[in-house]
Amino acid sequence: MSSSSSSPSCDGKLITILSIDGGGIRGIIPAKILELLESELQKLDGEDARIADYFDVIAGTSTGGLVTAMLTAPDASNRPIYAAKDIAPFYVQHGPKIFPKRFGLLGWMAALILGPKYDGKYLHELTRELLGQTRFYQTLTNVVIPSFDIKNMQPTIFSSYEVKNRGYKDALLSDICIATSAAPTYFPPHSFTNADDSGRSWDFNLIDGGVAANNPTLVAVSEVTKDVVSRSDDSFPILPIVCSKLLVISLGTGSAKQKEKYTAEMASKWGVMGWLLGGNSTPIIDIYNQASTDMVDYFLSTVFQAQTCQQNYLRIQAENLTGDNSSVDVATEENLKDLVGIGEALLHSPFSSVNLQTGNSEPVVGGGTNRDALIRFAKMLSDEHKFRQSKLHHKN
């Protein structure tokens, strides 16, 4: 089995990681961040530069998994099928059909009794049309996409680092994207069968990766670490990965945690249906996703700060979403326009990081804006890319 992706370069100075959270229609927000990042890379290296050229691994959960596939799946000329600037328009165009408008709370309750809120047919057809017969191993750089197997009750991580040893995970990229997006109560679980290199069939019964890793940054770091360790031997020793060796960009899809979305008084009146439908949302899923997302950021912030490498970790997240903006599936014309505006405004917001004393994300003194941070990271990514090209040229 050959692959377009490869392990992190031992000749490089850095291992570069991009991670994109889950969040449904709010995928528009990181799409706008990626648009700016790619445009800065193009200023440095030419208009043909693409995100996939600069990252050793790109990880994405749920909607982030779809964005990851769009950034890394090859077209006929072996370049990414989408430029970053085309992703937000993709969501604006297709969002209303992926998340068709329901008839209020009663309509949602009826759907929950009879099945998930959406049948997923449009999303499935769109994903298969978009990705065709592309298999996981064909991505243009290493990719990590989490999901959760409800039959085996354990996370299933699709990782480029594993496919050479676990051929049964080399599934169609479309199946993996449909699976990681199958959010409970919103879309049906996704099942498919895939064969390994020996011809043995493996069954998958998967739901949204957000139940395991809505923020997949730590999963990506773990996969990179496992790969580096597995390639270490006496003839070519590799020191344990330290934060100074990593360059990490982690993109959120927005949250409402700075607002009083739910209260104890409100939740004390909820039974099972309340936890599923409180506030015309799905509180239990919102809470699980937000908790896992924040814990990953807190952990990585702690480690990077402890090793005085905080300049190598960039987390961009909008934390003041309210109303429809905080929903994963409101795809009205007004909300889509709002989300585009939120992504653009986020670029001009102060660059922030977790205060380890309070646990809150706070502006970094002298850190400038998120746009400034992205420009700085683009320069680091470009320098690393050029360094590797130079080493390769001299080898040849």
SULGICOR-V368932 format. One record per residue. N is the residue number from 1. RES is the residue in one small letter. SS is DSSP state (hx for helix, st for strand, lp for the rest). OMEGA is omega in whole degrees, -180 to 180 (999 if undefined). Layout:
N;RES;SS;OMEGA  N;RES;SS;OMEGA
This chain:
1;m;lp;176  2;s;lp;-177  3;s;lp;175  4;s;lp;180  5;s;lp;-177  6;s;lp;177  7;s;lp;176  8;p;lp;-175  9;s;lp;176  10;c;lp;180  11;d;lp;-179  12;g;lp;176  13;k;lp;-174  14;l;lp;168  15;i;st;-171  16;t;st;-174  17;i;st;173  18;l;st;-179  19;s;st;-177  20;i;st;-178  21;d;lp;168  22;g;lp;180  23;g;lp;175  24;g;hx;-176  25;i;hx;179  26;r;hx;172  27;g;hx;176  28;i;hx;-175  29;i;hx;177  30;p;hx;178  31;a;hx;179  32;k;hx;177  33;i;hx;179  34;l;hx;178  35;e;hx;179  36;l;hx;-179  37;l;hx;-179  38;e;hx;179  39;s;hx;178  40;e;hx;176  41;l;hx;179  42;q;hx;175  43;k;hx;-178  44;l;hx;-169  45;d;hx;178  46;g;lp;-172  47;e;lp;179  48;d;lp;-179  49;a;lp;179  50;r;lp;-178  51;i;hx;-176  52;a;hx;-179  53;d;hx;-167  54;y;lp;-176  55;f;lp;175  56;d;lp;178  57;v;st;174  58;i;st;-179  59;a;st;178  60;g;st;177  61;t;lp;175  62;s;lp;179  63;t;hx;175  64;g;hx;176  65;g;hx;177  66;l;hx;177  67;v;hx;178  68;t;hx;179  69;a;hx;-180  70;m;hx;-179  71;l;hx;-170  72;t;hx;179  73;a;lp;-176  74;p;st;171  75;d;lp;-176  76;a;lp;-180  77;s;lp;178  78;n;lp;173  79;r;lp;-177  80;p;st;-178  81;i;lp;179  82;y;lp;166  83;a;lp;-177  84;a;hx;-177  85;k;hx;-177  86;d;hx;-174  87;i;hx;178  88;a;hx;175  89;p;hx;176  90;f;hx;179  91;y;hx;180  92;v;hx;-179  93;q;hx;-171  94;h;hx;-178  95;g;hx;-178  96;p;hx;179  97;k;hx;174  98;i;hx;-179  99;f;lp;-179  100;p;lp;-176  101;k;lp;178  102;r;lp;-179  103;f;lp;173  104;g;hx;-175  105;l;hx;-179  106;l;hx;178  107;g;hx;179  108;w;hx;180  109;m;hx;179  110;a;hx;180  111;a;hx;-179  112;l;hx;179  113;i;hx;-176  114;l;hx;-177  115;g;lp;-180  116;p;lp;-177  117;k;lp;180  118;y;lp;-179  119;d;lp;176  120;g;lp;-175  121;k;hx;-179  122;y;hx;179  123;l;hx;-180  124;h;hx;-179  125;e;hx;180  126;l;hx;-179  127;t;hx;179  128;r;hx;177  129;e;hx;-177  130;l;hx;-171  131;l;hx;176  132;g;lp;-178  133;q;lp;179  134;t;lp;178  135;r;st;-172  136;f;hx;-176  137;y;hx;-175  138;q;hx;-179  139;t;lp;-172  140;l;lp;169  141;t;lp;179  142;n;st;-177  143;v;st;175  144;v;st;-179  145;i;st;-180  146;p;st;170  147;s;st;179  148;f;st;-179  149;d;st;-176  150;i;lp;176  151;k;lp;-180  152;n;lp;179  153;m;lp;176  154;q;st;176  155;p;st;172  156;t;st;-178  157;i;st;174  158;f;st;-173  159;s;st;178  160;s;lp;-179  161;y;lp;-176  162;e;lp;-169  163;v;lp;-180  164;k;lp;178  165;n;lp;180  166;r;lp;-174  167;g;hx;-179  168;y;hx;178  169;k;hx;177  170;d;lp;-177  171;a;lp;172  172;l;st;180  173;l;hx;178  174;s;hx;178  175;d;hx;-179  176;i;hx;180  177;c;hx;177  178;i;hx;-179  179;a;hx;-176  180;t;hx;180  181;s;lp;-175  182;a;lp;-177  183;a;lp;178  184;p;lp;-177  185;t;lp;-180  186;y;lp;-179  187;f;lp;179  188;p;lp;173  189;p;lp;-179  190;h;st;178  191;s;st;175  192;f;st;180  193;t;st;178  194;n;st;-178  195;a;st;175  196;d;lp;-175  197;d;lp;180  198;s;lp;-179  199;g;lp;178  200;r;lp;-179  201;s;st;178  202;w;st;-179  203;d;st;177  204;f;st;177  205;n;st;-162  206;l;st;171  207;i;st;-176  208;d;st;177  209;g;lp;-179  210;g;hx;178  211;v;hx;180  212;a;hx;-175  213;a;hx;180  214;n;lp;170  215;n;lp;-171  216;p;lp;-176  217;t;hx;-178  218;l;hx;176  219;v;hx;179  220;a;hx;178  221;v;hx;179  222;s;hx;-179  223;e;hx;177  224;v;hx;-179  225;t;hx;178  226;k;hx;-178  227;d;hx;180  228;v;hx;180  229;v;hx;-177  230;s;hx;-179  231;r;lp;-180  232;s;lp;175  233;d;lp;-175  234;d;lp;-178  235;s;lp;179  236;f;lp;-177  237;p;lp;177  238;i;lp;179  239;l;lp;177  240;p;lp;-178  241;i;lp;174  242;v;lp;-173  243;c;hx;179  244;s;hx;179  245;k;hx;-176  246;l;st;170  247;l;st;-169  248;v;st;171  249;i;st;-178  250;s;st;-175  251;l;st;176  252;g;lp;178  253;t;lp;178  254;g;lp;178  255;s;lp;179  256;a;lp;-169  257;k;lp;177  258;q;lp;178  259;k;lp;180  260;e;lp;-178  261;k;lp;176  262;y;lp;175  263;t;lp;178  264;a;hx;179  265;e;hx;179  266;m;hx;-175  267;a;hx;-179  268;s;lp;-180  269;k;lp;-176  270;w;lp;164  271;g;lp;180  272;v;hx;-178  273;m;hx;179  274;g;hx;178  275;w;hx;177  276;l;hx;-172  277;l;hx;-177  278;g;hx;179  279;g;hx;-179  280;n;hx;179  281;s;lp;176  282;t;lp;-172  283;p;hx;-175  284;i;hx;179  285;i;hx;178  286;d;hx;-176  287;i;hx;179  288;y;hx;-179  289;n;hx;-179  290;q;hx;-179  291;a;hx;-178  292;s;hx;179  293;t;hx;-177  294;d;hx;-179  295;m;hx;177  296;v;hx;179  297;d;hx;180  298;y;hx;-180  299;f;hx;-178  300;l;hx;177  301;s;hx;179  302;t;hx;-177  303;v;hx;-179  304;f;hx;179  305;q;hx;-180  306;a;hx;180  307;q;lp;-179  308;t;lp;179  309;c;lp;-176  310;q;hx;179  311;q;hx;-180  312;n;hx;-179  313;y;st;-179  314;l;st;175  315;r;st;178  316;i;st;-176  317;q;lp;173  318;a;lp;-172  319;e;lp;-178  320;n;lp;-178  321;l;lp;178  322;t;lp;174  323;g;hx;-178  324;d;hx;-179  325;n;hx;-177  326;s;hx;-179  327;s;lp;177  328;v;lp;-171  329;d;lp;176  330;v;lp;-174  331;a;lp;175  332;t;lp;179  333;e;hx;-179  334;e;hx;-178  335;n;hx;177  336;l;hx;178  337;k;hx;179  338;d;hx;-177  339;l;hx;175  340;v;hx;179  341;g;hx;179  342;i;hx;178  343;g;hx;179  344;e;hx;180  345;a;hx;-179  346;l;hx;178  347;l;hx;-177  348;h;lp;177  349;s;lp;180  350;p;st;174  351;f;lp;-174  352;s;st;173  353;s;st;-176  354;v;st;170  355;n;lp;-174  356;l;lp;178  357;q;lp;-176  358;t;lp;-176  359;g;lp;-179  360;n;lp;175  361;s;st;-176  362;e;st;179  363;p;st;178  364;v;lp;-180  365;v;lp;-180  366;g;lp;-176  367;g;lp;-179  368;g;lp;-179  369;t;st;174  370;n;hx;177  371;r;hx;178  372;d;hx;-180  373;a;hx;180  374;l;hx;177  375;i;hx;178  376;r;hx;180  377;f;hx;178  378;a;hx;178  379;k;hx;178  380;m;hx;179  381;l;hx;179  382;s;hx;179  383;d;hx;179  384;e;hx;180  385;h;hx;-179  386;k;hx;178  387;f;hx;180  388;r;hx;179  389;q;hx;179  390;s;hx;178  391;k;hx;180  392;l;hx;-180  393;h;hx;-178  394;h;hx;177  395;k;hx;-177  396;n;lp;999
